[in-house]
Amino acid sequence: IVDFKLNSKLMSREMPYRVIFPFDYQQTDAKKLYPVIYLLHGLTGHFNNWTDKTKIVEYAGSYGFIVVMPEGNDGWYSDSISVANDKYESYIIQELIPEIDKKFKTNPNREGRSIAGLSMGGYGSLKFGLKYPEKFVLVGSFSGALGAASWSVKSLGNGWKVLTDSIASVYGEDESQTRKENDIYKMVREITPEKIKSLPFLYVDCGTEDGLIQQNRDFTTIL
C-alpha cells in the first residue's frame, strides 16, 4: 500500500489517493501492464476506508490488479453547483485517471479499467459508467445510494437533513438542471440503443435488509 497526492488544478489543492499494488509489481519489467480497479468510498468516508476497514489488501494482492482509492469527501463524485473547486467528477475523469496511467504500469485501454464503490461510491461508479462508457469495461455498485440526485427534504423528510444538505450543496435546489444531469435513472431511461451497445458490464448488489434496497430494485428494473 502506498499513499500519493495529486496536485489538482481543478480542485485547487492536493488530492490524496491510496494504491494497492499486486505482490509481483516490483519484480516485473516495464512491459507487463496491469488492469486497474478504482474503488470509491461512501458518504462521510475517505480514501483510506477500504484498507483500514476491510481485508482488501490480503484479498487483492494476488489477483494482479492495481487498486486505486481516491478521495471523494462528501462530494457525491460530481461537480458542485455551489463550491467552485469541488469538481470531483471532472477531477477523477480528467486528472486522476490520466495520472495513474502515466505514473504506473497500467493497461490504459478501456479493457484494463474498472470502477466500483460503496453507497455514495456505488452511485458515483454507475454514473461514471453510464456517462463515460468508453473508459470502463466493468462498473460495480455495492449498496449504492442510487437515487441521490433526487433526494431532498421534501422526499426524505427532516430526519435526513444532514444528508439532504450535503446533496443540496452539490446539486442545488429540487428539479435543478444539475440534479437532472446527475440522475442515473434518467440517464438509463433516455439512453439510446446505440449507446446501450457501448455500456460496460454493470454489477449491482444490495442487501435485502438495507434501507437502499428499493431504489436498487427500481434501478435494475429500469435496466
MINUMI-366396 format. One line per field, with one value per residue (C-alpha): z negated, x negated, y negated; residue in three letters; chain. Coordinates in pm, 1 decimal. Layout:
REM MINUMI-366396
Z = Z|... $
X = X|... $
Y = Y|... $
residu = ALA|... $
chaine = A|... $
END
This chain:
REM MINUMI-366396
Z = 0.0|93.6|47.7|310.6|369.0|695.1|725.7|883.6|1089.2|1099.8|722.0|648.1|385.1|333.5|351.7|170.6|304.3|192.0|415.5|357.2|584.5|683.7|498.2|809.6|921.4|833.1|979.8|1327.7|1613.6|1767.6|2045.2|1807.9|1777.8|1500.7|1507.4|1264.2|1030.7|893.5|559.1|438.2|70.8|-75.4|-235.2|-539.2|-430.9|-294.3|-58.3|-332.9|-433.8|-206.2|-353.5|-712.7|-747.0|-525.2|-440.6|-82.8|-88.9|-159.2|90.2|373.2|369.0|552.7|823.6|1042.0|1022.6|925.6|690.2|668.2|390.0|445.2|200.4|265.8|-64.4|-62.7|294.8|448.7|723.6|900.3|986.7|718.3|816.0|510.2|433.6|728.3|653.3|566.0|903.5|801.2|1129.0|1351.5|1118.2|1137.1|1509.1|1636.5|1388.3|1172.6|1441.2|1673.4|1372.4|1283.4|1641.9|1669.8|1333.3|1310.3|1526.8|1621.1|1913.7|2026.1|2250.6|2159.3|2119.0|1841.0|1628.9|1385.9|1122.0|822.7|493.6|177.1|115.9|243.9|429.4|586.0|722.2|847.9|1017.5|1203.4|1307.3|1446.7|1633.3|1790.4|1878.4|1984.5|2117.4|2332.7|2017.5|1821.0|1903.5|1572.7|1316.2|971.8|706.5|352.8|157.4|390.0|296.3|645.8|600.7|468.8|732.5|643.0|263.5|75.3|-249.7|-54.5|49.4|-261.4|-545.2|-810.3|-973.8|-687.3|-698.1|-714.2|-404.5|-212.1|-297.8|-155.0|162.1|198.4|172.6|468.8|687.1|582.2|535.1|625.2|1000.4|1078.8|1408.8|1218.7|1049.1|1385.0|1534.3|1248.3|1222.1|1322.1|1351.1|1609.0|1789.4|1829.7|1932.9|2207.5|2327.9|2698.7|2837.1|2989.4|2656.4|2483.1|2700.6|2565.2|2194.1|1955.4|1765.1|1472.3|1139.9|879.4|534.9|218.0|-94.4|-133.7|-480.9|-355.9|-354.5|0.9|139.7|304.5|506.7|620.2|728.3|906.7|1090.2|1204.0|1316.1|1545.2|1674.1 $
X = 0.0|-132.5|24.6|-15.0|103.3|212.0|177.9|517.5|571.0|944.9|971.8|704.3|547.1|359.4|582.8|471.9|521.0|406.8|285.1|266.3|9.0|2.5|-253.5|-470.4|-455.4|-815.9|-954.9|-806.1|-954.3|-802.1|-637.5|-393.6|-82.0|173.9|550.1|676.2|975.7|1088.2|1267.3|1487.2|1578.2|1915.9|2060.3|1863.1|1581.5|1232.8|978.0|825.9|1152.6|1113.1|778.0|846.3|1189.3|1171.3|932.0|897.0|517.1|490.0|767.0|638.7|263.9|254.4|508.0|285.2|484.0|369.4|636.5|672.6|876.4|934.5|1057.5|1416.9|1508.3|1887.4|1888.3|2108.8|1846.9|1999.2|1906.5|2063.8|2307.1|2213.4|1844.7|1629.8|1333.7|1531.2|1522.1|1499.4|1632.1|1402.8|1108.5|1138.8|1210.5|980.2|692.7|671.9|715.2|453.2|220.8|249.6|188.4|-115.6|-267.7|-219.9|-241.9|125.4|320.6|452.2|723.4|1089.7|1046.9|797.4|1007.1|1295.0|1461.7|1675.9|1789.4|1994.7|2312.7|2225.3|1939.5|2176.8|2383.0|2068.1|1938.1|2263.4|2285.0|1931.0|2005.9|2319.3|2160.2|1817.0|1868.6|1557.8|1342.5|1461.4|1513.3|1686.3|1871.9|1980.6|2217.4|2235.7|2538.0|2549.0|2723.5|2863.4|3139.1|2901.6|2970.0|3340.5|3309.2|3430.8|3602.8|3928.7|3867.1|3685.6|3816.0|3639.1|3482.3|3233.0|3128.8|2751.8|2779.7|3008.7|2796.1|2485.5|2675.5|2823.9|2476.9|2368.5|2681.4|2875.4|3248.7|3510.1|3554.0|3233.1|3059.3|2759.9|2981.8|3123.3|2775.5|2666.4|2982.2|2877.9|3240.0|3296.2|2975.3|3093.0|3447.3|3313.7|3024.1|3015.0|2997.9|2661.2|2516.3|2650.2|2411.7|2118.4|2200.3|1964.6|2081.9|2291.4|2274.8|2531.5|2579.3|2762.5|2867.7|3237.8|3240.3|3060.0|3255.1|3135.0|3275.7|3586.5|3404.9|3158.4|3450.4|3608.4|3282.9|3233.2|3596.4|3529.0|3216.8 $
Y = 0.0|-342.6|-687.9|-959.1|-1314.3|-1472.9|-1849.9|-1909.7|-2222.9|-2159.4|-2127.8|-2391.7|-2166.3|-1843.7|-1537.8|-1220.0|-870.7|-527.2|-244.8|130.0|292.6|660.8|871.3|906.0|541.6|455.0|775.0|743.7|546.1|233.9|435.3|603.9|388.4|429.3|366.9|103.5|102.5|-234.3|-193.7|-479.5|-526.6|-620.7|-934.5|-1063.3|-832.6|-888.8|-734.0|-515.4|-344.5|-44.7|57.4|-49.2|113.0|422.9|707.1|589.5|590.6|962.0|1034.6|816.3|865.6|1197.2|1110.3|893.9|569.1|221.7|86.1|-293.5|-452.8|-827.3|-1089.2|-1190.0|-1360.0|-1415.7|-1543.0|-1271.0|-1224.8|-1523.1|-1881.6|-2101.7|-2373.8|-2584.0|-2519.3|-2625.7|-2398.1|-2085.7|-1913.3|-1550.4|-1411.5|-1615.9|-1552.6|-1173.3|-1155.8|-1430.9|-1428.7|-1115.8|-850.5|-1007.7|-1047.3|-677.8|-566.2|-793.2|-704.8|-329.4|-17.4|-13.1|119.0|-222.8|-82.5|-50.4|326.5|262.6|27.1|91.6|-124.1|-30.1|-176.3|-161.0|-364.2|-714.2|-545.5|-293.0|-577.9|-751.6|-438.5|-370.0|-734.2|-724.2|-402.0|-549.9|-886.2|-759.9|-405.7|-436.1|-445.2|-139.5|225.4|304.7|93.1|210.1|74.4|214.0|88.1|-210.0|-534.9|-539.5|-797.9|-1063.1|-1328.0|-1335.9|-1333.7|-1641.8|-1733.9|-1709.5|-1348.5|-1219.0|-1438.2|-1646.0|-1340.8|-1322.3|-1687.4|-1619.4|-1401.0|-1633.0|-1936.6|-1768.4|-1679.8|-2028.3|-2182.4|-1970.1|-1965.7|-2274.3|-2306.6|-2043.8|-1996.3|-2188.0|-2122.0|-1983.6|-1726.9|-1618.7|-1586.5|-1357.5|-1145.6|-794.0|-674.5|-948.4|-852.5|-493.8|-588.5|-816.4|-603.5|-527.4|-172.9|-260.3|-372.0|-60.3|139.2|-60.7|-27.4|152.7|458.8|330.4|515.8|405.4|558.1|457.5|646.6|722.7|560.7|249.5|-76.5|-135.2|191.4|46.4|-215.3|51.2|269.7|-27.2|-93.5|266.1|277.0|-18.5|156.8 $
residu = ILE|VAL|ASP|PHE|LYS|LEU|ASN|SER|LYS|LEU|MET|SER|ARG|GLU|MET|PRO|TYR|ARG|VAL|ILE|PHE|PRO|PHE|ASP|TYR|GLN|GLN|THR|ASP|ALA|LYS|LYS|LEU|TYR|PRO|VAL|ILE|TYR|LEU|LEU|HIS|GLY|LEU|THR|GLY|HIS|PHE|ASN|ASN|TRP|THR|ASP|LYS|THR|LYS|ILE|VAL|GLU|TYR|ALA|GLY|SER|TYR|GLY|PHE|ILE|VAL|VAL|MET|PRO|GLU|GLY|ASN|ASP|GLY|TRP|TYR|SER|ASP|SER|ILE|SER|VAL|ALA|ASN|ASP|LYS|TYR|GLU|SER|TYR|ILE|ILE|GLN|GLU|LEU|ILE|PRO|GLU|ILE|ASP|LYS|LYS|PHE|LYS|THR|ASN|PRO|ASN|ARG|GLU|GLY|ARG|SER|ILE|ALA|GLY|LEU|SER|MET|GLY|GLY|TYR|GLY|SER|LEU|LYS|PHE|GLY|LEU|LYS|TYR|PRO|GLU|LYS|PHE|VAL|LEU|VAL|GLY|SER|PHE|SER|GLY|ALA|LEU|GLY|ALA|ALA|SER|TRP|SER|VAL|LYS|SER|LEU|GLY|ASN|GLY|TRP|LYS|VAL|LEU|THR|ASP|SER|ILE|ALA|SER|VAL|TYR|GLY|GLU|ASP|GLU|SER|GLN|THR|ARG|LYS|GLU|ASN|ASP|ILE|TYR|LYS|MET|VAL|ARG|GLU|ILE|THR|PRO|GLU|LYS|ILE|LYS|SER|LEU|PRO|PHE|LEU|TYR|VAL|ASP|CYS|GLY|THR|GLU|ASP|GLY|LEU|ILE|GLN|GLN|ASN|ARG|ASP|PHE|THR|THR|ILE|LEU $
chaine = A|A|A|A|A|A|A|A|A|A|A|A|A|A|A|A|A|A|A|A|A|A|A|A|A|A|A|A|A|A|A|A|A|A|A|A|A|A|A|A|A|A|A|A|A|A|A|A|A|A|A|A|A|A|A|A|A|A|A|A|A|A|A|A|A|A|A|A|A|A|A|A|A|A|A|A|A|A|A|A|A|A|A|A|A|A|A|A|A|A|A|A|A|A|A|A|A|A|A|A|A|A|A|A|A|A|A|A|A|A|A|A|A|A|A|A|A|A|A|A|A|A|A|A|A|A|A|A|A|A|A|A|A|A|A|A|A|A|A|A|A|A|A|A|A|A|A|A|A|A|A|A|A|A|A|A|A|A|A|A|A|A|A|A|A|A|A|A|A|A|A|A|A|A|A|A|A|A|A|A|A|A|A|A|A|A|A|A|A|A|A|A|A|A|A|A|A|A|A|A|A|A|A|A|A|A|A|A|A|A|A|A|A|A|A|A|A|A|A|A|A|A|A $
END
